[in-house]
Amino acid sequence: MASNPFSGSQNITLDKNTKAIRVTKRTIRFSTSVYQTKNIAGFSEGDMDMGGVPWGLVILAFIIGWIVNSLNLGGVGGFLILVAIGAAIWNFAKPKYYGLLITLNSGDKTLFVATDKPGLKKVISDIYDFIETEKEAAYEISIINSQVSGNFVQGNVGGSSSFNADR
């Protein structure tokens, strides 16, 4: 089971509607929010544990199905056993999710969910470099269909000016 580094955190807002996050030397914008870059305490990524069936419920359904099946009460027992097996398979085969967490100095946190871990790592690295060098440019992070990409959209950045997380 994947660990969830965000599980004990307070004040986390899950942002499902944002398609782009724009970072400039002075501001970061997403959804309807604009924050000064100096008010950002951190960008981080981590594994998310989402969409699984609780193992206790899977085991309970299997045991009840086994008992009902042994009492010959029709196909209900077999159905419960199949449901339990299907739920167990789902728990092992479900897609893995990762989160991009933006933490503000106020303690508020906004979480963006994606399935693209290499893209998240690349975007966080690029944002760090961008903020450290204080370039006069704008960096845009796109989260489309759980895929993450980022590129410089304006300004003088020198050298390579874009990347795609899929490369």
C-alpha beads as a LAMMPS data file, in Angstrom:
LAMMPS data file: protein, C-alpha beads

167 atoms
166 bonds

1 atom types
1 bond types

-500.0 500.0 xlo xhi
-500.0 500.0 ylo yhi
-500.0 500.0 zlo zhi

Masses

1 110.0

Atoms # bond

1 1 1 0.000 0.000 0.000
2 1 1 1.372 3.394 -0.910
3 1 1 2.246 5.742 1.905
4 1 1 0.534 9.093 2.086
5 1 1 2.874 11.844 3.317
6 1 1 -0.018 14.314 3.273
7 1 1 -2.319 12.254 5.549
8 1 1 -1.751 14.086 8.838
9 1 1 -1.681 17.566 7.370
10 1 1 -4.201 20.271 8.215
11 1 1 -5.612 22.978 5.926
12 1 1 -5.121 21.077 2.651
13 1 1 -7.322 22.157 -0.238
14 1 1 -7.686 19.600 -3.024
15 1 1 -7.726 21.453 -6.337
16 1 1 -9.407 19.357 -9.045
17 1 1 -10.284 22.063 -11.567
18 1 1 -6.975 23.808 -12.192
19 1 1 -5.506 23.020 -15.586
20 1 1 -2.540 25.399 -15.314
21 1 1 -0.373 26.890 -12.593
22 1 1 1.637 29.974 -13.592
23 1 1 4.744 30.958 -11.628
24 1 1 6.506 34.273 -12.203
25 1 1 9.326 35.999 -10.333
26 1 1 6.757 37.685 -8.081
27 1 1 3.540 35.601 -8.159
28 1 1 2.003 32.170 -8.486
29 1 1 -1.488 31.842 -9.986
30 1 1 -3.879 28.916 -10.107
31 1 1 -7.650 28.690 -10.226
32 1 1 -8.870 32.077 -8.940
33 1 1 -5.988 32.535 -6.482
34 1 1 -2.876 34.679 -6.805
35 1 1 -0.065 34.548 -4.233
36 1 1 3.244 36.370 -3.963
37 1 1 6.159 34.034 -4.609
38 1 1 7.776 35.119 -1.333
39 1 1 4.730 33.700 0.510
40 1 1 5.390 30.179 -0.785
41 1 1 7.002 28.016 1.867
42 1 1 7.450 24.993 -0.390
43 1 1 6.639 22.787 -3.335
44 1 1 6.694 19.055 -2.693
45 1 1 5.518 15.808 -4.211
46 1 1 4.476 12.547 -2.668
47 1 1 2.510 9.347 -3.112
48 1 1 -1.243 9.437 -2.654
49 1 1 -3.342 6.480 -1.537
50 1 1 -6.710 6.973 -3.233
51 1 1 -9.609 4.845 -4.361
52 1 1 -8.936 1.538 -2.629
53 1 1 -11.406 -0.812 -0.975
54 1 1 -10.658 -1.214 2.760
55 1 1 -8.991 -4.577 3.384
56 1 1 -11.229 -5.252 6.380
57 1 1 -14.288 -5.028 4.135
58 1 1 -12.681 -7.322 1.544
59 1 1 -11.913 -9.974 4.185
60 1 1 -15.367 -9.627 5.761
61 1 1 -17.098 -10.068 2.385
62 1 1 -14.960 -13.135 1.668
63 1 1 -15.726 -14.747 5.047
64 1 1 -19.462 -14.011 4.844
65 1 1 -19.516 -15.296 1.269
66 1 1 -17.753 -18.487 2.342
67 1 1 -20.245 -19.052 5.183
68 1 1 -23.311 -18.304 3.040
69 1 1 -21.921 -20.524 0.265
70 1 1 -21.443 -23.438 2.702
71 1 1 -25.105 -23.078 3.813
72 1 1 -26.265 -23.467 0.181
73 1 1 -28.366 -20.294 0.202
74 1 1 -28.354 -19.840 -3.555
75 1 1 -25.679 -17.930 -5.440
76 1 1 -25.332 -15.139 -2.876
77 1 1 -22.265 -16.688 -1.234
78 1 1 -20.484 -17.182 -4.535
79 1 1 -21.344 -13.627 -5.548
80 1 1 -19.857 -12.235 -2.303
81 1 1 -16.696 -14.287 -2.819
82 1 1 -16.352 -12.940 -6.378
83 1 1 -16.904 -9.375 -5.139
84 1 1 -14.214 -9.854 -2.478
85 1 1 -11.769 -11.254 -5.054
86 1 1 -12.547 -8.383 -7.451
87 1 1 -11.995 -5.815 -4.686
88 1 1 -8.653 -7.424 -3.767
89 1 1 -7.545 -7.341 -7.415
90 1 1 -8.582 -3.676 -7.652
91 1 1 -6.504 -2.829 -4.558
92 1 1 -3.402 -4.282 -6.232
93 1 1 -4.069 -3.001 -9.773
94 1 1 -5.494 0.492 -9.128
95 1 1 -3.663 3.447 -10.670
96 1 1 -1.040 5.160 -8.541
97 1 1 -1.582 8.824 -7.775
98 1 1 0.954 11.446 -6.821
99 1 1 0.420 14.897 -5.416
100 1 1 2.009 18.279 -6.000
101 1 1 1.625 20.157 -2.719
102 1 1 2.070 23.930 -2.588
103 1 1 2.544 25.173 0.964
104 1 1 2.154 28.843 1.865
105 1 1 3.753 30.687 4.774
106 1 1 0.275 30.977 6.321
107 1 1 0.139 27.191 6.638
108 1 1 -2.494 26.771 3.938
109 1 1 -1.755 24.025 1.450
110 1 1 -3.120 23.278 -2.003
111 1 1 -2.833 19.779 -3.447
112 1 1 -2.866 18.952 -7.158
113 1 1 -3.264 15.248 -8.008
114 1 1 -1.707 13.511 -11.024
115 1 1 -0.492 10.076 -12.111
116 1 1 2.738 11.380 -13.654
117 1 1 5.484 11.100 -11.003
118 1 1 8.443 11.880 -13.316
119 1 1 6.598 14.980 -14.536
120 1 1 5.990 16.170 -10.976
121 1 1 9.645 15.678 -10.040
122 1 1 10.796 17.585 -13.131
123 1 1 8.350 20.458 -12.515
124 1 1 9.425 20.808 -8.870
125 1 1 13.088 20.832 -9.890
126 1 1 12.429 23.450 -12.574
127 1 1 10.402 25.635 -10.187
128 1 1 13.225 25.497 -7.649
129 1 1 15.782 26.556 -10.267
130 1 1 13.437 29.242 -11.565
131 1 1 12.762 30.779 -8.128
132 1 1 16.441 30.584 -7.112
133 1 1 17.649 32.436 -10.208
134 1 1 14.817 35.005 -10.069
135 1 1 14.520 35.116 -13.850
136 1 1 12.201 37.630 -15.463
137 1 1 9.977 34.992 -16.988
138 1 1 6.776 33.038 -16.463
139 1 1 6.750 29.274 -15.930
140 1 1 3.495 27.412 -16.536
141 1 1 2.664 23.983 -15.146
142 1 1 -0.080 22.121 -16.989
143 1 1 -2.009 19.246 -15.425
144 1 1 -4.142 17.657 -18.133
145 1 1 -5.593 14.143 -17.817
146 1 1 -3.328 13.594 -14.785
147 1 1 -0.221 14.232 -16.912
148 1 1 2.109 17.005 -15.788
149 1 1 4.200 19.206 -18.034
150 1 1 5.829 22.572 -17.619
151 1 1 7.487 25.199 -19.746
152 1 1 8.547 28.805 -19.825
153 1 1 5.817 30.800 -21.553
154 1 1 7.364 34.268 -21.603
155 1 1 10.523 36.132 -20.695
156 1 1 14.237 35.634 -21.058
157 1 1 15.225 32.297 -19.556
158 1 1 18.401 31.538 -21.468
159 1 1 19.309 28.063 -22.741
160 1 1 16.564 25.500 -23.106
161 1 1 13.179 27.110 -22.699
162 1 1 10.781 24.202 -22.371
163 1 1 10.388 20.563 -21.547
164 1 1 7.675 17.972 -21.600
165 1 1 7.434 15.511 -18.745
166 1 1 6.652 12.702 -21.193
167 1 1 10.157 12.803 -22.729

Bonds

1 1 1 2
2 1 2 3
3 1 3 4
4 1 4 5
5 1 5 6
6 1 6 7
7 1 7 8
8 1 8 9
9 1 9 10
10 1 10 11
11 1 11 12
12 1 12 13
13 1 13 14
14 1 14 15
15 1 15 16
16 1 16 17
17 1 17 18
18 1 18 19
19 1 19 20
20 1 20 21
21 1 21 22
22 1 22 23
23 1 23 24
24 1 24 25
25 1 25 26
26 1 26 27
27 1 27 28
28 1 28 29
29 1 29 30
30 1 30 31
31 1 31 32
32 1 32 33
33 1 33 34
34 1 34 35
35 1 35 36
36 1 36 37
37 1 37 38
38 1 38 39
39 1 39 40
40 1 40 41
41 1 41 42
42 1 42 43
43 1 43 44
44 1 44 45
45 1 45 46
46 1 46 47
47 1 47 48
48 1 48 49
49 1 49 50
50 1 50 51
51 1 51 52
52 1 52 53
53 1 53 54
54 1 54 55
55 1 55 56
56 1 56 57
57 1 57 58
58 1 58 59
59 1 59 60
60 1 60 61
61 1 61 62
62 1 62 63
63 1 63 64
64 1 64 65
65 1 65 66
66 1 66 67
67 1 67 68
68 1 68 69
69 1 69 70
70 1 70 71
71 1 71 72
72 1 72 73
73 1 73 74
74 1 74 75
75 1 75 76
76 1 76 77
77 1 77 78
78 1 78 79
79 1 79 80
80 1 80 81
81 1 81 82
82 1 82 83
83 1 83 84
84 1 84 85
85 1 85 86
86 1 86 87
87 1 87 88
88 1 88 89
89 1 89 90
90 1 90 91
91 1 91 92
92 1 92 93
93 1 93 94
94 1 94 95
95 1 95 96
96 1 96 97
97 1 97 98
98 1 98 99
99 1 99 100
100 1 100 101
101 1 101 102
102 1 102 103
103 1 103 104
104 1 104 105
105 1 105 106
106 1 106 107
107 1 107 108
108 1 108 109
109 1 109 110
110 1 110 111
111 1 111 112
112 1 112 113
113 1 113 114
114 1 114 115
115 1 115 116
116 1 116 117
117 1 117 118
118 1 118 119
119 1 119 120
120 1 120 121
121 1 121 122
122 1 122 123
123 1 123 124
124 1 124 125
125 1 125 126
126 1 126 127
127 1 127 128
128 1 128 129
129 1 129 130
130 1 130 131
131 1 131 132
132 1 132 133
133 1 133 134
134 1 134 135
135 1 135 136
136 1 136 137
137 1 137 138
138 1 138 139
139 1 139 140
140 1 140 141
141 1 141 142
142 1 142 143
143 1 143 144
144 1 144 145
145 1 145 146
146 1 146 147
147 1 147 148
148 1 148 149
149 1 149 150
150 1 150 151
151 1 151 152
152 1 152 153
153 1 153 154
154 1 154 155
155 1 155 156
156 1 156 157
157 1 157 158
158 1 158 159
159 1 159 160
160 1 160 161
161 1 161 162
162 1 162 163
163 1 163 164
164 1 164 165
165 1 165 166
166 1 166 167
